[in-house]
Amino acid sequence: MKNVFRTFAFALFFVTLSSFSWTSEKEITGTYGVSDNDPSGIKLTLNEDHTFTYTDFSNPSKKIDVSGNWELKRNVVVLTNYTSDYSFHTNWKIEQNGEIAKSRKGLCFYTLGKI
């Protein structure tokens, strides 16, 4: 009975660990954005020195062009130390081995591809 329990516990532990995916900081850095045909000009650049730049021209009367620092918390990139008159997406989940950046703010969802 002990062997059955140990085998079951080991299998459960293995399945639990394999269900999580971690993204390294090297995969995270780069530029994410919309296609060149999109007039919104949404672009997020994450640098290796933990600085970022973010532009969003989707609302011509509230153009966002900010820079600051970023940090990785629980596999989510959090944008910090910036100054902006307007609120914007500051939490980004990097998926598909660093190829996609996703964010949600209220009912507004953004998906940016690595450029």
Number of C-alpha atoms within 10 A of each C-alpha: 6 7 8 9 10 11 12 12 12 12 11 11 11 11 11 10 9 8 7 7 11 10 17 13 16 10 13 26 20 16 19 23 23 18 14 9 7 10 12 17 17 20 20 25 19 23 17 13 9 14 17 23 18 22 18 20 15 14 10 9 7 12 16 19 15 17 20 15 16 22 17 17 10 10 17 19 20 16 22 15 11 12 11 11 9 9 10 14 17 15 20 21 20 24 18 10 12 19 16 18 23 17 18 15 12 7 6 8 10 15 15 20 18 17 14
